[in-house]
Amino acid sequence: MTNRRSGFTLIEVMMATVVFAGSMVAFAAFYSSIGRMSESSRDLTQAMNDAHVVLEAMRDTAQTNGLTGANGVTGRYPEGPNLAVTLGLITVSGLRTLPNETITVDYVNAAADPLQVVLQVNWDQRGYGRSRAITTETLITRRQ
């Protein structure tokens, strides 16, 4: 007569626990990386939105005041960094700044019509400690 008990041995339970714990650690790492990618994507979208807001303000200025002169696009949006973030030179509503965000405007030829505008947005990416940047280029003219 043999004495057989049903159930799992201690070794089988320990192995199942190790496999379960390993899969939970992998899942937590995967979930954490998805969160970082989502935050990075949100920051990139915000930077694109900020660039869009500034370009639309420049287009409105071109329509009402022209391209050149003190009140024109090149006068109200001078070349250089921190254009709209500091809000010291102009007022652009709709901007929600990113960490250490700067917006830089550059004109290929400030006297040209249409005006070729290069807009660069720089910011520090949250959680990574590194700088990110996007650049967009467009033409602005005064509509007749």
N, C-alpha and C positions, 0 to 999 in steps of 0.2 A: 504494500500500500504506500503510495507516494503522498507527500504532504505539499500540495501546490496551493499557493495563495494567489488570488487575482489582484491586479493593481500594478503600479509602476515601482521600479527599484529606485533607490536614492540616486544612483548615477543617471538614470533617465530623467528624473525631475531636475537635477542640477544642469544637465545638458539643455533641457527645454528652457530653463531659466536664463542660461547664458545666451541662447539663440534669441529669446524674446528681448532681453536687455540690449543686445547688439542691434536688433531691428529698431528698437525705440530710440537709441542714440542716432542711428542713421536717419530716422524720420525727423528727429529734432533738428539735426544739422540741415536737412533739406528744407524744412519749414523756415528756419532762420535765414537761409540764403534766398528764399522766395521773398521774405520780408524786406531784405536789403535791396533786391532787384526792384521791388515795387516802389520803395522809397526813391531809388535812383531814377526810375521812370517818372515818378511824380515831380521830382526836381527838374528833370529835363523838360517836361511839359510846361512847368511854371516858367522856366527860362524862355521857352519859345513863346509863351503868352506875353511875357514882359517885352520881348523883342517886337511882337506884333502890336502891342499897345503903343510903343514908342514910334514905330513906323506909321501907324495910323494917325498919331498926333502930328507927325511930320507932313503927312499927306494933307491933313486939314489945314496946316499952316501954309503949305504951298498953294492951296486953293484960295485962301483968303488974303495972304500977304505976299505971295510970290516965292521965288527960290532964293534970291539974294537980298542984301540989305539988312539993316539992324533988326527988323521985324520978320524977315523972311526965314526960310528954312536954315540957311547957313548962319544967320545971325542968332537965331533962337536956339539952335542945336549945334554949338561949336564942336569942332573936332576935339577928341580927347576922352579920357575915362570918366566914369561916375556921372554920366550925363543925367539920367533920370532918377537914379537911386537916391541921391542926396536931396533931390527936389529943390536944390538951391537956385538953379538957373531957370528952371521952368516948372510948371505944375502939370504932371501927367497923372490922371486918376486911373485907378485900376491896377497899380503895381503892388504886388506883395513880394517883398524882397526875400531872396534866398540868403544863406549865410555868406557874408563878405561879397555880396553881389556887386559887380561893376558893369556898366553898359558903356561901350566905347563906340563913337561914331567916327567914320572916316569917309572922306569924299575923294573919289579918284580925280575929279577936276571940279573944284567948287564953283567955277563960272559956267559950267556946261548946262545945257538944257536939252534933253532930260538930265537930271542930276543923278549920278551913279553913287549910291549910298551903300557902304559896308558897315554893318552893325554887328558888334561882337558882345556877347554876354558871358561873363566869367563869374564863377561862384565856387565855394568850397562844398564838396559833397558830404552830407551828414553821414557820420558813422565810418567813413573811409579815411578821412584826413588828407584828401587829395583834391586838387583843383580840377574843375571841369570847365569847358568852354564850348559855345556854339557860335557860329558865324553865319550871317545871312546877308545877301546882297540883293538890292533891288534898284529900280529906276523910279525917280519921282519927277513929275512934271506938273505944271499948272494947266488944268483942263480949261479949254476955251469954251 
